[in-house]
Amino acid sequence: MAALLAGLLATACGASGSAGASGTRSPSAPPSPSTSTASPEELCTRVVAHWSREVLDSTAYGDYQSMGLSNGQYEILRTVVDAARTVKKRQGADAADELIGREAAEGCADRYRSGGPTEGPWQ
């Protein structure tokens, strides 16, 4: 009985979809690439906020290169985590999480305000 049911399902599934005149399926179009791009400030904010949350409860920061950060982004992370630890002790984890998002965005906006990698802020 199970084999019969499996055979019927396979046949039914094989018959679905669009078929051309010869009974073969027409190929589907490949997915289009994303057209949205993030600015350097947005990318910096995302990566700094992510790693700040990861190291918040840790005693060590780790290696900035293994995190995929520039040394400037790492400096932002250290500042953000230091502030978040203080806020977490006084006001709790939710307040620290909000601070991380806000401070990472502000630090990255300041860092990239003067330009990109070849224009100044990348050290």
C-alpha positions as CSV (number, residue, x, y, z in Angstrom):
1,M,0.0,0.0,0.0
2,A,2.8,2.4,0.9
3,A,4.6,1.7,-2.3
4,L,1.5,2.4,-4.3
5,L,0.9,5.7,-2.5
6,A,4.6,6.7,-3.0
7,G,4.3,5.9,-6.7
8,L,1.1,8.0,-7.1
9,L,2.7,10.9,-5.3
10,A,5.8,10.7,-7.5
11,T,3.7,10.6,-10.6
12,A,1.5,13.5,-9.4
13,C,4.5,15.6,-8.4
14,G,6.2,14.9,-11.7
15,A,3.2,16.0,-13.7
16,S,2.8,19.4,-12.0
17,G,4.5,22.5,-13.2
18,S,4.6,24.2,-16.6
19,A,5.1,22.0,-19.6
20,G,5.9,23.0,-23.1
21,A,4.4,21.5,-26.2
22,S,6.7,18.5,-26.0
23,G,5.7,17.8,-22.4
24,T,9.1,18.9,-21.0
25,R,9.3,21.6,-18.4
26,S,10.5,25.0,-19.4
27,P,13.5,26.2,-17.3
28,S,12.8,28.7,-14.7
29,A,14.6,32.0,-14.6
30,P,17.5,32.3,-12.2
31,P,16.9,34.5,-9.2
32,S,17.9,38.0,-9.7
33,P,20.7,39.5,-7.6
34,S,19.9,41.9,-4.8
35,T,19.9,45.5,-5.9
36,S,20.2,47.0,-2.5
37,T,23.6,47.8,-1.1
38,A,24.6,48.9,2.3
39,S,26.8,52.0,2.9
40,P,30.1,51.6,4.6
41,E,28.5,53.2,7.7
42,E,25.7,50.6,7.7
43,L,28.1,47.7,7.2
44,C,30.3,49.0,10.0
45,T,27.3,49.4,12.3
46,R,26.1,45.8,11.7
47,V,29.5,44.2,12.2
48,V,30.4,46.3,15.3
49,A,27.0,45.8,16.9
50,H,27.1,42.0,16.2
51,W,30.6,41.5,17.7
52,S,29.8,43.9,20.6
53,R,26.9,41.7,21.6
54,E,29.0,38.6,21.2
55,V,31.8,39.9,23.5
56,L,29.7,41.8,26.0
57,D,29.7,39.0,28.6
58,S,33.3,37.9,27.8
59,T,36.4,39.1,29.7
60,A,38.4,39.3,26.5
61,Y,37.7,41.0,23.2
62,G,39.5,38.6,20.9
63,D,41.4,39.3,17.7
64,Y,39.9,42.0,15.5
65,Q,41.1,40.3,12.3
66,S,39.3,37.1,13.2
67,M,36.2,39.2,13.6
68,G,36.7,40.8,10.2
69,L,37.1,44.3,11.6
70,S,39.6,47.0,10.7
71,N,41.5,48.4,13.6
72,G,39.3,51.5,13.5
73,Q,36.2,49.4,13.8
74,Y,37.8,47.5,16.6
75,E,38.4,50.7,18.5
76,I,34.7,51.5,18.1
77,L,33.8,48.0,19.4
78,R,36.0,48.4,22.5
79,T,34.4,51.8,23.3
80,V,30.9,50.4,22.7
81,V,31.5,47.3,24.8
82,D,33.0,49.2,27.7
83,A,30.0,51.5,27.8
84,A,27.5,48.6,27.4
85,R,29.1,46.7,30.3
86,T,28.5,49.7,32.6
87,V,24.9,50.1,31.4
88,K,24.2,46.4,31.8
89,K,25.3,46.5,35.4
90,R,23.2,49.5,36.2
91,Q,20.2,49.2,34.0
92,G,20.1,45.6,32.6
93,A,20.6,43.7,29.4
94,D,17.9,45.4,27.4
95,A,19.4,48.8,28.1
96,A,22.9,47.6,27.1
97,D,21.5,46.1,23.9
98,E,19.9,49.4,22.9
99,L,23.1,51.3,23.8
100,I,25.1,48.9,21.6
101,G,23.0,49.7,18.5
102,R,23.0,53.4,19.2
103,E,26.7,53.7,20.0
104,A,27.8,51.4,17.1
105,A,25.8,53.6,14.7
106,E,27.2,56.8,16.1
107,G,30.8,55.6,16.1
108,C,30.6,54.2,12.6
109,A,29.0,57.4,11.3
110,D,31.8,59.5,12.8
111,R,34.4,57.1,11.4
112,Y,33.2,57.2,7.8
113,R,32.1,60.8,7.8
114,S,35.4,61.9,6.1
115,G,35.4,59.2,3.4
116,G,36.2,55.6,2.6
117,P,39.2,53.3,2.8
118,T,41.5,55.3,0.6
119,E,40.3,58.7,1.8
120,G,41.2,58.8,5.4
121,P,39.4,57.0,8.2
122,W,40.9,53.5,7.5
123,Q,44.0,53.1,9.7
